[in-house]
Structure formats: C-alpha cells, structure tokens
Amino acid sequence: MILNIRVDHKTADINQMEKSSEQLGIVFKEIITTYDVREYVELKTCNRAEIYLVLNEYPDKSLIENFVTDSNDDAIEHLLRLSSGLESMIIGEDQILGQIKDAKNRSVKDGCCGQMLETIFTKAVHVGQVVRKKTKINEGSLSIGSAAVELAENVHGNLKCKKVLVIGAGKMGTLVAKALVEKN
C-alpha cells in the first residue's frame, strides 16, 4: 500500500502549518516504530509537509485523523498534481519540481526510498516537466516571491530605485529579494 499523509496551505494557515508539521513528524515516528514501513519519502516546503510511505497495512485512523491522507492511486494522483503545479499556492510554480527531486534524492541517499517510490517520484517529475512544456502553466509569476513583487508593482507602480524592506531570512524572504533585484 502507498500512503500519503500531509498538511498544506489548503488545510492550515501559516501558524497551524508549523504546529501540524511538528505533529506530523511525531506521527511519522510512531508509524515507523509500529508498522512495517518498507519505503518512505518526506517532502517539506514552506507550504506543505508530506510523507509518502509504502507499508503493508493502513495505520490506525486515530493516529492520522488530523491530516489529509490518500492511499494508492489517490496518493499517486496527488503527487502528479503536485508535480504539475496544480496544488501550489501559485498555480504552475516551478519550485515544487526541484523540491520533489530533492526529497526523492535525500530518501534514496538515506536508504529509505525503494524501487516503488523511486519510480513513482521519477515519473512524477517527468510528468511535471511535460505538463509545463505542453500547457505553459508556468508562464507568468513563477513563485510566491515574484507574485509578491508583482503585486507591489501593481499597487506602487515601478519599483526601480525604490527602498524595500524584506522581513525574514528564510526561503520566502530570499525569493522576494531575488525578485526585487530583477526589478532594480
């Protein structure tokens, strides 16, 4: 059985995301110690925390009731939608493809990703690339950072030579700063 357990921007606000992500980590440890988990891949981004597992039996529902869960075909379909940019805050954003690749590669390196998940994740990345090429879904704002800068331009006009304060040193702050640099 393939199982996806997740919390994301659709089900939680930013404060809930942090708490739920920590809870997901605790639940994951309990699943690992209680069930026969053959493979797993952990995917964490600023907008989601997900675990993909291959295991022999479904975990106790009370253990995972606070999270969105999909199994088998539904879990694979979710990953394909995710890799295609359909589950992102900015539809079509490209960063998720790299994050999916990185998650799979980390899991392979750690010896946690077996043939089944490696095949599924590799195919998901390929599908994401094909979807972007054929549909051009990723044209326009490609990240939350560039969307924020675009919104600032719409509100304040040309940003060239304007002073901007970016609060935050994480990934989002970095994306916004890069997008601002492109606007001079």
N, C-alpha and C positions, 0 to 999 in steps of 0.2 A: 504494500500500500504506500502511496505517496501522499504526504500530508503537508499542507501549507498552513502555518499559524502566523497571524500578522496583526499589527496595528498600524494605521496610516493616517494621513491628513484628512481622509474622508470620515474617519470614525473618532478622531480625537483632535483637540486643539493642541497648541504647542506645549502647554503645561502638562496636559494629560499624556501627550506623546512621551515625554521624558519619564513620567511615572510608569506608564504602561510598558515602555521599552525595558525598564528595570524589572518589572513584574514578569515580562516575557522571558527574560534571562533566567529568573528563578524557576519558572515553569519548565523551561528548556532543560535545566539541570536535573529537575525531578524526572522528566521524561527519559533523559539519558540513563539515569540510575535505575529506573523502574521498568523500562521497556527495552526490548531488543531492537535498538536503533542500528540499522546497517550502514546508513549514509546520512549525511546532512550538509546543508549549506546555509550559512547565516548571511542575510543581506540587511545591512543597516545604512540608512541615509538620513539626511536631515528631516525627511518627510515620511519615513517608514522604518519599521523594524519587522523583519520577516524571517521565518525559519522554514526551510524545506527539508522534510525528513522522509526517509524510506524505512519503514518498520513493518513488523508482521501483524500488529494489532492496533486498533484505534485506542488512543488514550482515554482514560476516564473523562467523560464530558465535563464533570465539575472542575477538572483541572484546567480546561481550556475555554470555559464558558465566557470569559471576559474578552475574548479575542475573536477576530474573524477567522474562520477555518474553512478550508476547501480540501477535498481529497481527490486523488486520482485524476480523472480527466479535467475536473473543475480546477484543481491546483495547477495543472499544466496550462490550461486556458488562461488563468490569471497571470502566470509568468509570461505567456506570449503577449497578452495585452500590455503588461508592464514593459516588456522589452520594445514593444511597438510605440510606446509613448502615450498610450491611451489611459493609463492610470496615474499620470503625473499631474501636478498642480498646473503646470503649463503643458498643455497637450502637445505632444511631439518633441518635447525637450530631449536632447541628445545625451545628457549626462548619465541617465539611467543605464544605457548600454555599457558604458565603461564600468559602472558600479556593479552590474551583473557579472561582467567578465572578471572583475577583481574579486568578487565574492566567491565565484567558482574557483578561480586560481588559488585563493587562500585556502579553500577547503581541500583542494587537490594536494597542495603543499603540506597541509596538516594531516593528510591521510584520511580525511573524513568524507571525501567525495568519491563515490564509486562509479562504476560504469553507467548506471542508470541516470543519476543526476548529472554526471558529466555530459552525457549525450543530450539530455533534456536542456541543460543550460547552454550548451554549444549551439543547439538548434534554435533556441530562443534568441540568442544574439544574432544568428543568421537571419531569422525571421524579422527581427527589428530593423536590421540593415536593409532588407528587401522592401519592407513596408515604407521606410523613409525614402528609398530611391524611387519607388513606383508611385507613391502618393504625394510626396513632397510635404508630408505632415510637419516636418521640422523647419519649414520656412517661417520667417518672422522671428519673434522672440524665442530664443533657444534655452533660456534659463530664467529662473526667478530673478536673478541679479539683473539681467538685461531687461526683463519686463519691468522691474522697479525703476530702472533708469529711463526707460521709455515713458513710463507714467509721469516721472518727474519732468521730463521734457514737455509732455502734453500740458502739464499744469503750469510750469515756469518758463516755457519757451526754450530757446537754445541754451544749452548748459556750458558752452565754450567759455572758459575763463571764470566760471562761477566757483565759489567756495562751497564745498560739500563736506559734511561730517558723516563718516560711516562709523556707526557704533557696532562693535562686535568684531572679534578676531577669528571667527570660525569660517566655515566654508561659504556661508551666505555673504558675510562681510567681504570676503575675498572676491566672490563673483561680482558683487556690486562695484567694488573698487576697480576690477578689471574692465567692467562695462563703462564706468566713468572715464577711465583712462582713454578708452576708444573714442570718447566724445570730447576729449581735450579739456 
